[in-house]
Amino acid sequence: MNGSSIAAAGISAPRPGMGVFERFLTVWVALCIIVGVVLGRFVPGVFHLLGEATVAQVNMPVALLVWLMVIPMLLKIDPAALKEVGRHWRGIATTVGVNWLIKPFSMALLAWIFIAHLLRPYLPPDQISSYIAGLILLAAAPCTAMVFVWSNLVEGEPHFTLSQVALNDTIMVLAFAPIVGLLLGLSAITVPWDTLFLSVVLYIVVPVAIAQVWRRARLAQGGAPALDRTLRALAPISLSALLLTLVLLFGLQGEQIIRQPTVIVLLAVPIVIQVYLNAGIAYWLNRALGVEWCVAGPSALIGASNFFELAVATAIVLFGFQSGAALATVVGVLVEVPVMLSVVHIVRRSRGWYERGQGAA
């Protein structure tokens, strides 16, 4: 990964040189995955305790780590600039289209191709339908919290990102149940509304409020230089929280990974393809429409990522904790960070190609 993406976001001053930590982020991610799996296998009691610290299926330790990740990124949001986000309407239209008109249906198709047919001989036959249901649940709602991390890593336009997430959350309340019901063939979907609303509050409302209070305080105390110093100081904390989240997530599922690694790898196939497919569609559409790269990057990443907290909770409500659907959504949790980091890398490396095409458009 291009380590310059880890420099303090939102600072207009020249970026400092890349340190070892930033330069080898991909290595640290791999190590955190290994450490998480090993710890989950040998000290499962600790992770069981952390895993049970939930409210409405939302894990509180993970929520705390998300705060540490996203609050530094939200500090650069200037509320006065949000009124200008309308000029990015093409990026917004592209992201909404990919999130709600392409992603759930492309996942249903990929699940049918891979799980129902190509990989079927290698999976438990009595769980095929349940696996497909879990994959559809995973793709039926766009990510809420982690998109701030991905946007930051590609130097995305922060006001666009915040506005897009808020719009997706509004659409989710209206569209999640009908889309899932249509694709699963169920007449009535029991949506865990408490999970949905608590996630929005914890991952959007609270960190935005904290960041804005903090931002105003720093600007009042020392102006833009004071805010820049704070952002520089918080950048390592944000990235460290991302790595700790990896350890926690893989530790929580360490036993599952050891017990049925083949099933997990096979379920990951359509999920990974879906991420690259939808990110590619969004990125290409933005380029064709002449959208700025700082908008196209987060647009592609928002278009590809999944709201796994809601997916896991809905799978448990509809099919049970031990169901194949629940396992499929958990696989989405496991592949989310490593795969999205690879998309971040692709978006950053392709900037020159993108801007040449954007200029032509």
N, C-alpha and C positions, 0 to 999 in steps of 0.2 A: 504493500500500500504506500502511496505517496505520503510521506510523513508531514509534508507542509500543511496537510489538511488539519492537523491537530493543533496548529498554532492558535493562539487565543482568537476566538471568533469575534468578528465585529470591530476589530481594532484597525484603524486606518494607517497606523504607523507601520514602518517596515517590519516584516516578520523576523523573529530571531532564528538563528540556525537550528537545524533539526538536531534533537538530542537522540541518544540511543533508544530511549523509550518510544519516541515517535517513529523513528526510522524502522523499527522492528515490531510494529504493532501487530502484524499478522502472526509473528512468532508468539507474542504474548497471548494472543487469542487462542492459539493452538494449545499452549501450555495450560491456560485456564480451563479449557475443555477437559484436558487430561486430568488435571488436578481435581476438578469437580467430580468426574466419574470415579476416580480412585477414592476420594473422600466419601462420596456417596455409598461406595461399596463397603468401606471398612469402618466408617463411623456413621452409619445410617441414622442412629438415634438423634444426632444433632440436627440433621436435615429434616427428619420427621418433625422435630419440634418447630423448626423454622417453617416447614411446609404447612403445619396446622395453624399458624398464626394468620388466619384469614378472616375477613368480614365480607359476607355475600360473595364468596369464592374469589375475592381479591386478596392476594397475598400482601400483607403489610410490610415485611422486610423488602420485598421486591419494589413496592411502592416507594419506600424510603430511598432505595438506591436510584429509582427513576427520578425522584426529586433532585438528588445530587447530580444526576446527569443533565437534566433539562433546565434547571433554574439558572445555571450560568449562561445557557444559550438564550433563555428568555430575557435576560438582563439587557440585551441589546435591542429589544423591541421598544420602539418609540410609538406610543399610542397615537400621537398626532399624525404619524406617517401611514397609519392603517387606511386612511381615507384615499390614499394613492393606489391601493392594491387593485382598484378597478381597472387600471391600465394593463393588468396582467390577465385580463378576462380569457384570453386564448389558452393560457396555461391552466386556468381554473376549469374551463370547459373540457380540456383534454383530460385532466385528472379525474374529474367527475365521471366522464364517459368511460374511462378505463376501469375505475373503481366499481361502478355500478352497472355498466352495460356489457363489460367484457370479462372482468376477473371472475365473478362467480360462475359464469357459464363456461369459460375456458377451463376452469378447474373441474367442473362436472364432466366435460369432455375428456380431459386428461385422466381423471379417475376411472372413467368408463374404459378408456383405451388400455391403461396400465394395470389397474387393480382388478377390473372385471374380466380382462382378457389376457394381456401379455404376461403379467406376473401372477396370475391366478393360481397356477400349479404350485407355487412356492409359498402360498399364504394359507392360513387356516380357512377351509371352505365355508364354515359356519359364520365367519366374521366379514365376508366380502362386502355385503350390503352395509354393514355397520362402518367399515373403513371408509367406504365411499361417502357415507353421510357425514362422517367427521371431516373429511377433506372439503366437502362443500361448505360446512359450517365455518371452517377456517378461512375460506376465501370470500365469505359473504359480507364481511365487514372490514373496512380499512383500519390500519393501525392508528392509535390515538397518541401514545406517548413517545415511542421510540423514533417516530419520524422527525422529531426535533433534533435527535442525535444525528440521524442520517443527513438531514438538511445542513446541519452545522459542518459535517465532515466534507461536504461538497461545496462549502461556502455559499449555500443557498440564500435566497432573499428571505429574511426572517419574517417579514410581514405577510408575504405570500403564504409561507408555511403555516403561520398561525391562523390566517383567514381560511385556508383550505381545510385545516383540521376542524375548525369550528363548523364549517359548512358540511363536512362529512359526518360529524357527530349529529347534526340536525337531520340530515338525510337518513342516517342509520336508525333513528327512532321510528321513522315512517316506513323504511324500505326493508329492513333486515328480515322481519318475520315473513312478509309476502314473498321475498325472493327465496328464502330457505324453504318455505312451504311449497312454492312452485317446483323447485328443483328436487325436493325430497318426496313430493307427491303426498304431503300431509295437509289435511284440511285445516288444522289449527296448530300453530307453533307456540309452545310455552316458552316465551322469552324470559330469561332471568333479569327482569327490569332493574332489580336492586343492584345487580352486578354492572349493568350498563350505566346507570346513573352514577353509582359510586365511582366507577372508573373515570367517567368524565370529570367528576368533581376532584378526585385525587390527582389525576394526571394532567388536567387542563386548568380548572378554576383555581385550585390552591396554589400550584407553582407559579401561575401567571400573576396572581395577587401578591405573593411573596416577592417575586422578581420585580414587580413594578414599585412596591414600597421601597425595596432595597435600592433600585435604580434612582428613584427620586432623592433618597437620602444621600447617596454618593454624589449626585449632581449638585445637590444643595451644599455639600461639604467642600467639594473641590472641583466641580465642573467635570468636563470630559476627561481630563487627565486622571482624575481620581477614579472614574468609572473604568478607564482603560487599565489602570493598575489592578483593580479588582478582577477584571476579566482575565488578565494574565495570571493572577494568583490562583484563580479557580479552574483554569483549563486542565491542570493535572488531576484535580479532584474529580472533574467530570469524567475523564477518561478512565480513571481508576475505578469509579463506580460502575462503568460499563463492564470492565473486566471482572469485578466482584459479582456482578449480576450473572455473568457467564458461569462462574464457579458455583453460584447458588442454584441456578437453573439445572445445570448438568449434575450437580450433587443431588438435587431432589429426584432426578430421574435415573441416577446411577444404577439402581437395582434393575430397573426396566431394561436399560441398555445391556447390562450383563446377561439378563435372563432371556431376552429375545432380540438379539442384535440384528438377525436377518430380517425380521419383520420390520424393524425400525428403518433399516437401510432401504428396503423396498418401498415403504410408505413415503420415504423422503424423495423418491424419484419424481413423482408428479408435482410435489411441492416445489422442488428446486426448479424444474422446468417452468412451472407457472410463474415463479418469481422473475426469471430471466425473460420469459415471453412478455409479460405485462410491462415490465420495466422497459424492455426494448420498444414495445408499441408506443408507450407514452413518450419516450425519448425521441423516437423517430417522428411522431406526430408534431411534437413541439418544434422540432427542427424544421419540418415542412411548413409549419405555420409562421416561422420566423420569430419564435419566442426566445427571449434572452436565456443564455446558458444558466444564469443564476436562478432562474425560475424552472427551466427544464430539468435540472438536476433533482431538486426536491420533488418535482411533479412525477418524475419516473420512479423515485423511491417510494413516494406515497402510494403511487399506483400499484406497486409490487408488494408492499408489506401488509401484514395481517394483524387484526385485533385478536391476538390469541387468548387473552383473558376471557373475553366474551365467548369465544369459540369453545374453550374448555368448559366453561360454566354451562353453556347451553347443551353441550354433549352429555354432561353429567345429568342435567335435569331431564333430558329426553331419553337417554339410553342407559344411564347408570355409570357408576364410577369405574367398573371393571370392563366396560364395553369396548369394542373395537373402535367406535367413534371417539371415545375419550382418548384412547391411545393415539389415534391419528392426529387429534388436535395437539396432543403433547409433543408429537414429532415435529409439528409446526413450531412449537416453542424452541425445540432443540436446534433446528436449522436456521431459525430467524436471524440471529446475530451473525454467524459466520457467512451465510449466503449474502445477506444485505451488505456486509463489509466488502465482499467481492464486487457487488454492484457499484458501491461507492468508488472502488478502485477503477472500474471500467469507465464510469462517468467522468472521473477526473482525468484519466489518461486520454480520453477521446475529446477533450475540450477543443483542441485545434480543429479536428474534423468537424465537430458540431458547429463551431463559429464560422467556418468557411461556408458551410451549407446555409446557415442562418443568414449570413450576409447576402448570399445569392437570393434567398427568399425575400 
